[in-house]
């Protein structure tokens, strides 16, 4: 009976999602390739990451990354964007992978010029994207991770597209833009 109640709570989205697996906290390889950590722990976790070295200062990369007015112009993965990329800022974006769906995100962390987090959702399904900039070899190591979690992941995960190509394009677009001469 107890197992049946737990199953009902999980399906209803009332139980808390499990914490991320240890592999999700590992350093992101700075190789320009997307890395996927498949759903684990009762299918409640899915994770993508990409890292790339950018020959520009963290301040330059940060200025490109947080320029909401121009992000859809340089970023081929975003088709529409509105909002201010600031602490507690409300963002609305449409992405190539998401079709016509508008994602409503909150900037939950804004630590210029090293770390920023965008997130939305609930315990049933949550997406959390973390951007990290680290000074390295006269430039910046950029890493982006996105974790999808929640009690509904088992049902939602099979419907999600593979985001690998979009992660690689995002990193490549940011690198190209940040390395270009500033206007």
Buried (B, 14 or more C-beta within 10 A) or exposed (E): EEEEEEEEEBBEBEBEBBEBBEEBEEEBEBEBBBBEBEBBEEBBBBBBBBBBBBEBBBEBBBBBBBEBEEBBEBBBBBBEBEBEBBEEBEBEBBBBBBEEEEBEBBBBBBEBBEBBBBBBBEBBBBBBBBBBBBEEEEBBBBBBBBBBBBBBBBEBBEEBEEBBEBBBBBBBBBBEBBBEEEE
